[in-house]
Amino acid sequence: SPVGLTPGGCAASHAAMRSRLLQRNLRVDPPLALTGQGMFIHDSNGRAVIDGSGGAAVACLGHGHPRVLEAMRAQMDRLSYAHTALYSCEPAEQLADLVLEGEPGGLTHLYLCSSGSEGVEAALKLARQYFVEIGQPNRRKFIARRQSYHGNTLGALAAGGNMMRRAIYQPILSDAFHHVSPCYAYRDRRDDESDAQYVARLAAELEAEFQTLGPDTVAAFIAEPVVGATLGCVAALPGYFQAVRAICDRHGALLILDEVMSGMGRTGTMHAWEQEGVPPDIQVVAKGLGGGYQPIGGIMIGGRIIEALRDGSGGFMHGHTYQAHPIASAAALAVQQVIREEGLLDNVRAMGALLEQRLTERLGNHRHVGDIRGRGLFWCAEFVADRASKAVFDPALKLNERIKREAYERGLACYPMAGTIDGKRGDHVILSPPYIATAADIEAIVARFGDAVDAAIASLPP
Ligand code: PLP
């Protein structure tokens, strides 16, 4: 298939195909997820599978949490929907109060939508509107990073720097987006460079991009604090985000942090940027906000943008039918209450440390594991054909898919991503278990994962 037209997966007989859902792959009918309880999904193959990745780092409380279910039921009984043109609703107001408690990083307001992509779109549009409101309409450009993922809607896809996902849509993507290198030390830091020198090189590249574009034409720089799907749990080196923040500030541009995957506790602090000491002007959140119980995302916004809207046109010129949806908000409110009241961030840090330790013991010396990295309960192994040269496996071998299948055979769900043809990233697999994971769960996840990796590699042609 041409680049960008590779749905992946294993072959299955066409006669067996029955699903009318246009999902990821028309050639494979996936098993049906029937019920979920705690760490487990029970499916139509009769399997109980440990959700070792919480879907795509979504299910932070696992499945069927009684308190979240009860909150959703209670909200359904009270009110399912009311349009925001006339009304606000209680759970959305309470969710905003809870998420913004203490005004983290000076973020004072929350806009709610239904997904991460919608959140990114809102962030981009709000940045643009802000500059129009304050009389700088020339600011229409955005700088993002290569090998990033910000979502699949057209604006978010244009912001993202994943060339495989962009390829066939390139002609219909906005030209307002420009890309610089990510902070990806495993592959991009030169052997003769210290961490600080590498960070300085990346900062110089960003500064040069501002100069090339014209510093007063740039609205914002957007990045994931810990890169999720496209690189696999890659945190920036110390000092990187400070340097980025300084450059944005010097040129009057906004900093948008996309914490759709890395946020809401996933990396061991409520917000991943807390570990960098660099708050954004706009922060995008989604997955862990509602833990998968309802589709919900949002952006958190700081004071100067809100002031500009208040003094200017009076509000955000944007919105969706289902924004601040009562049931989605009630679900997210319950998820966020549970995380706080049960002290689950402590568990994320403790179980994260155990996951790192066990992964390193099991796979750290594996000749096809190039790097093991992550934070909190957000970990990834990057696979290489050769550790010394970091050469990737032929993407046609679909090692990531093989690992996913072998893991499933052993009762583990993990989150696989393919390597790249240009060798800029190896196959990698993310483990991002729910925050409720116990030590026994972590042991089981790593044991099954390790065996799956061995089996998948043994299945490769010689
Ligand atoms: N941004 C990041 C960093 C993501 O990881 C994702 C999804 O994986 C998105 C945005 C898009 O979110 P959604 O799939 O909910 O639209």
Boltz pocket constraint, residues with backbone or C-beta under 6 A from the ligand:
constraints:
  - pocket:
      binder: B
      contacts: [[A, 56], [A, 114], [A, 115], [A, 116], [A, 117], [A, 118], [A, 120], [A, 149], [A, 150], [A, 151], [A, 152], [A, 224], [A, 228], [A, 229], [A, 258], [A, 259], [A, 260], [A, 261], [A, 262], [A, 286], [A, 297]]
      max_distance: 6.0
